[in-house]
Amino acid sequence: MRKTKEGAPAVIRIKKAGWIYIALCIFMGVGAVNTANNLVYIIVAIMLGFMAVSGFFGVADMNRLRVEIGLPDEIYAGRVCPVSVRLVNGRRFLPAFLIRVHINGQEVLFPFTDTGGESIKFAEIVFAVRGRHTIRNVYVSTVFPFNFFIRYKDLEDTKDVIVFPAPLQCMSVYSDSRTGGQGEKDTNMKGFDSELMSIRGYTPGDSMRMIHWKATARTGNLKVKEMAALGAEPVIIEPDKLSGDLEKRLSCAAWLINSLMDKGAPVGLRTPERLYPPDVTLPHRLDMLKELALHD
């Protein structure tokens, strides 16, 4: 398949059924010329009309479509990242049929999206290494209406992503009693690793790890768990003092941040460039993980 300079496929690709149909059209056309039979001419005209209809509706099926990509706040290297794909049909009269959205080698099928409506599906993407990434090659395709041709349209959309180091469980001076359960106490604050307090609707900024999948499947909307937090003493993590090479130290620091904060401990981070004072909030956790992701 021929590719464009951005990596997306060319505008159209003929499927096997399409090649057979084109061959039949040519065969019937030659027969009509040789026999001068009006009935054969009419059959050829109808066949060409079907091809024209296929072209018209195939092109119209991809007009005025918009794709919105939603990413979780926490994305870790080497781990599956759930991505929400929202297809918005901006047309007033023609629904969208059999639209496939292609993202980083993954594709999501939207069988039907009504006029002026939208549909949401989920895909899974894996980023191999930490750091700053850009999602490119977002395009749509359709075989509508007769499955003779696959038509493509490059949306020319990009999305910047910061991928955190993959958490790696490790032993350190920070992971003794604080992660082993000693010296902890229940509080009525929201946390991660104690008693389940409630289930509520997802709001931007919630950790994807706290999604309650059974409630989500039952209601059709994302639901998250609220847990009772565990109290602990403040900790400041210094990756340079951990053992191993750079990537291992950063992965260990990411695991410590998540483990300690999940236990309700205020956690800070000290790097050669910056000091993050201990805190327990989600934005603070994301700032520290982002610092590790972009660390040279």
VMD Tcl script that draws the C-alpha trace (Angstrom):
set ca {
  {0.00 0.00 0.00}
  {1.42 3.36 -0.99}
  {1.97 5.76 1.91}
  {1.90 9.52 2.12}
  {4.91 11.43 3.43}
  {3.33 11.54 6.93}
  {2.90 7.76 7.05}
  {-0.85 7.58 6.40}
  {-2.10 5.48 3.46}
  {-2.86 6.99 0.08}
  {-6.33 8.40 -0.59}
  {-7.88 5.16 -1.89}
  {-7.14 1.45 -2.11}
  {-9.08 -1.00 -4.28}
  {-10.15 -4.19 -2.53}
  {-10.34 -7.62 -4.17}
  {-14.11 -7.27 -4.65}
  {-13.49 -3.90 -6.30}
  {-10.98 -5.36 -8.78}
  {-13.46 -8.10 -9.67}
  {-16.23 -5.54 -10.18}
  {-14.00 -3.36 -12.37}
  {-13.01 -6.41 -14.45}
  {-16.69 -7.31 -14.89}
  {-17.47 -3.76 -16.00}
  {-14.70 -3.89 -18.62}
  {-15.75 -7.37 -19.78}
  {-19.40 -6.35 -20.08}
  {-18.44 -3.11 -21.84}
  {-16.40 -4.97 -24.45}
  {-19.30 -7.39 -24.90}
  {-21.73 -4.50 -25.37}
  {-19.54 -2.93 -28.06}
  {-19.04 -6.23 -29.91}
  {-22.68 -7.30 -29.80}
  {-24.37 -3.88 -30.01}
  {-26.98 -5.33 -27.64}
  {-29.00 -2.62 -25.91}
  {-29.68 -4.82 -22.88}
  {-25.96 -5.30 -22.31}
  {-25.46 -1.54 -22.64}
  {-28.11 -0.99 -19.97}
  {-26.42 -3.53 -17.64}
  {-23.05 -1.81 -18.11}
  {-24.63 1.58 -17.42}
  {-26.19 0.28 -14.20}
  {-22.87 -1.23 -13.09}
  {-21.05 2.04 -13.74}
  {-23.82 3.87 -11.90}
  {-23.25 1.68 -8.85}
  {-19.55 2.56 -9.00}
  {-20.37 6.27 -9.21}
  {-22.72 5.97 -6.23}
  {-19.99 4.15 -4.30}
  {-17.55 6.98 -5.00}
  {-19.98 9.75 -4.07}
  {-21.16 8.26 -0.78}
  {-17.70 6.95 0.11}
  {-16.24 10.46 -0.08}
  {-19.25 12.03 1.65}
  {-18.98 9.50 4.49}
  {-15.71 11.06 5.67}
  {-16.60 14.73 5.30}
  {-16.91 16.92 8.41}
  {-15.69 14.28 10.84}
  {-13.64 15.18 13.90}
  {-11.66 12.84 16.13}
  {-10.86 13.74 19.75}
  {-8.29 11.67 21.65}
  {-8.47 11.44 25.44}
  {-5.47 10.22 27.42}
  {-5.23 9.34 31.14}
  {-3.18 11.55 33.43}
  {-0.75 8.74 34.27}
  {0.97 7.02 31.34}
  {3.87 4.68 32.09}
  {6.52 3.34 29.72}
  {5.96 -0.24 28.59}
  {2.43 -0.41 30.00}
  {-0.87 -0.45 28.18}
  {-2.40 3.02 28.01}
  {-6.21 3.18 27.59}
  {-7.11 5.87 25.07}
  {-10.62 7.20 24.55}
  {-11.45 7.94 20.91}
  {-14.40 10.25 20.30}
  {-15.78 10.48 16.75}
  {-17.86 13.60 16.16}
  {-20.09 13.79 13.08}
  {-20.57 17.44 12.16}
  {-22.94 16.75 9.26}
  {-26.61 17.70 9.44}
  {-28.10 15.17 7.02}
  {-25.83 12.14 6.51}
  {-24.87 9.71 9.30}
  {-21.36 8.24 9.37}
  {-21.14 4.54 8.56}
  {-18.31 2.02 9.05}
  {-15.68 4.60 10.04}
  {-12.34 3.26 11.27}
  {-10.09 5.60 13.24}
  {-6.38 4.71 13.04}
  {-4.03 5.83 15.85}
  {-0.41 4.72 16.12}
  {-1.07 1.42 14.37}
  {-4.29 0.75 16.32}
  {-7.72 1.01 14.73}
  {-11.16 1.52 16.24}
  {-14.36 0.76 14.32}
  {-17.41 3.05 14.60}
  {-20.26 1.22 12.84}
  {-22.72 4.12 13.03}
  {-22.61 7.72 14.22}
  {-25.78 9.74 13.82}
  {-26.01 13.18 12.23}
  {-24.73 15.85 14.59}
  {-23.86 13.12 17.09}
  {-20.78 11.47 18.52}
  {-19.56 8.00 19.46}
  {-16.89 6.95 21.95}
  {-14.69 3.85 21.81}
  {-11.48 2.84 23.57}
  {-8.10 1.77 22.19}
  {-4.86 0.62 23.80}
  {-1.45 2.15 23.06}
  {1.94 1.22 24.50}
  {4.84 3.70 24.68}
  {8.14 1.86 24.90}
  {10.26 4.49 26.66}
  {9.75 7.41 29.04}
  {9.87 11.02 27.93}
  {7.98 13.29 25.57}
  {6.10 11.62 22.72}
  {3.84 12.85 19.95}
  {0.88 10.85 18.64}
  {0.90 11.22 14.86}
  {-0.71 9.53 11.86}
  {-4.27 9.93 13.06}
  {-6.52 9.19 10.08}
  {-9.90 7.69 9.23}
  {-10.95 5.13 6.64}
  {-14.21 3.64 5.37}
  {-15.40 0.87 3.04}
  {-18.88 2.39 2.79}
  {-21.12 1.74 0.89}
  {-20.26 -1.39 -1.15}
  {-16.90 -2.58 0.25}
  {-15.25 -2.15 -3.17}
  {-12.78 0.52 -2.06}
  {-11.09 1.65 1.16}
  {-10.95 5.42 1.29}
  {-8.59 7.23 3.66}
  {-8.46 10.74 5.03}
  {-5.52 12.11 7.02}
  {-6.77 14.30 9.87}
  {-3.32 15.88 10.34}
  {-3.86 15.92 14.10}
  {-1.06 15.50 16.64}
  {-1.11 15.19 20.42}
  {1.83 15.61 22.79}
  {2.22 13.02 25.55}
  {4.57 12.77 28.53}
  {5.30 9.15 29.45}
  {6.43 8.43 33.01}
  {9.12 5.87 33.90}
  {7.80 2.35 34.37}
  {7.45 1.80 38.15}
  {9.96 -0.80 39.33}
  {9.60 -2.27 42.80}
  {12.84 -1.83 44.71}
  {14.31 -1.87 48.20}
  {15.52 1.41 49.65}
  {15.63 3.44 52.83}
  {12.23 4.85 51.83}
  {10.46 1.49 51.47}
  {10.80 -0.11 54.90}
  {8.01 0.44 57.39}
  {6.29 3.07 55.27}
  {5.36 0.62 52.54}
  {5.19 -2.43 54.77}
  {2.20 -1.28 56.76}
  {3.88 -0.37 60.07}
  {3.03 2.89 61.75}
  {-0.03 3.47 59.55}
  {-3.46 4.56 60.69}
  {-6.82 4.95 58.98}
  {-8.05 8.43 58.27}
  {-11.25 9.79 56.77}
  {-9.29 11.37 53.91}
  {-9.58 10.02 50.36}
  {-6.71 7.72 49.44}
  {-5.93 4.54 47.55}
  {-5.10 1.46 49.61}
  {-7.51 1.12 52.54}
  {-11.28 0.64 52.93}
  {-13.59 1.45 50.03}
  {-15.47 4.64 50.85}
  {-17.67 5.11 47.77}
  {-17.98 4.85 44.00}
  {-18.48 8.03 42.01}
  {-18.31 9.32 38.45}
  {-14.94 9.92 36.78}
  {-13.65 13.48 36.75}
  {-10.57 14.79 34.87}
  {-7.47 14.22 36.99}
  {-8.60 10.92 38.56}
  {-6.09 8.09 38.38}
  {-6.96 5.42 35.81}
  {-5.83 2.82 38.34}
  {-8.85 3.68 40.49}
  {-11.46 2.94 37.82}
  {-14.15 0.52 39.02}
  {-14.55 -1.56 35.86}
  {-17.62 -3.51 37.00}
  {-19.55 -0.33 37.78}
  {-18.31 1.20 34.52}
  {-19.55 -1.79 32.49}
  {-22.88 -1.79 34.33}
  {-23.64 1.92 33.86}
  {-21.83 2.67 30.60}
  {-19.99 5.60 32.24}
  {-16.55 5.68 33.82}
  {-16.75 5.14 37.59}
  {-13.90 5.45 40.10}
  {-13.35 4.17 43.64}
  {-12.75 6.41 46.63}
  {-10.67 4.76 49.33}
  {-9.88 5.74 52.91}
  {-6.32 6.99 53.15}
  {-3.61 5.79 55.54}
  {-1.58 8.32 57.50}
  {2.26 8.30 57.38}
  {5.25 10.58 57.83}
  {6.51 12.93 55.06}
  {9.24 11.59 52.76}
  {11.55 13.33 50.27}
  {12.86 10.97 47.57}
  {16.25 11.61 45.96}
  {16.69 9.45 42.82}
  {20.46 10.06 42.72}
  {20.81 8.20 46.03}
  {19.06 5.07 44.78}
  {20.99 2.11 43.38}
  {21.29 1.08 39.73}
  {21.68 2.91 36.44}
  {19.71 6.07 35.58}
  {16.63 4.34 34.20}
  {16.46 1.93 37.11}
  {16.79 4.77 39.63}
  {14.02 6.74 37.92}
  {11.75 3.67 37.75}
  {12.43 2.96 41.42}
  {11.62 6.58 42.32}
  {8.36 6.39 40.37}
  {7.38 3.22 42.24}
  {8.25 4.81 45.59}
  {6.19 7.91 44.82}
  {3.14 5.84 43.91}
  {3.53 3.35 46.77}
  {4.07 5.94 49.49}
  {1.35 8.29 48.29}
  {-1.07 5.39 47.95}
  {-0.42 4.78 51.64}
  {-1.32 8.39 52.42}
  {2.25 9.59 53.01}
  {3.18 13.15 51.96}
  {5.96 12.66 49.40}
  {8.47 15.12 47.98}
  {11.19 14.87 45.34}
  {14.68 16.32 45.22}
  {16.62 16.48 41.96}
  {19.73 18.50 41.09}
  {17.46 21.06 39.43}
  {14.47 21.29 41.75}
  {12.91 20.46 45.11}
  {9.27 19.42 45.43}
  {8.13 19.75 49.07}
  {6.11 16.81 50.45}
  {2.41 16.80 49.56}
  {-0.40 14.28 49.04}
  {-2.38 15.79 46.15}
  {-2.74 14.22 42.70}
  {-1.38 17.27 40.80}
  {1.71 17.10 43.03}
  {2.17 13.40 42.20}
  {1.86 14.14 38.47}
  {4.39 16.99 38.70}
  {6.95 14.70 40.35}
  {6.38 11.91 37.84}
  {6.70 14.41 35.00}
  {10.00 15.59 36.47}
  {11.24 11.97 36.41}
  {9.95 11.45 32.86}
  {11.90 14.44 31.50}
  {15.01 13.90 33.62}
  {18.23 13.82 31.59}
}
mol new
graphics top color blue
foreach p $ca { graphics top sphere $p radius 0.5 }
foreach p [lrange $ca 0 end-1] q [lrange $ca 1 end] { graphics top cylinder $p $q radius 0.2 }
display resetview
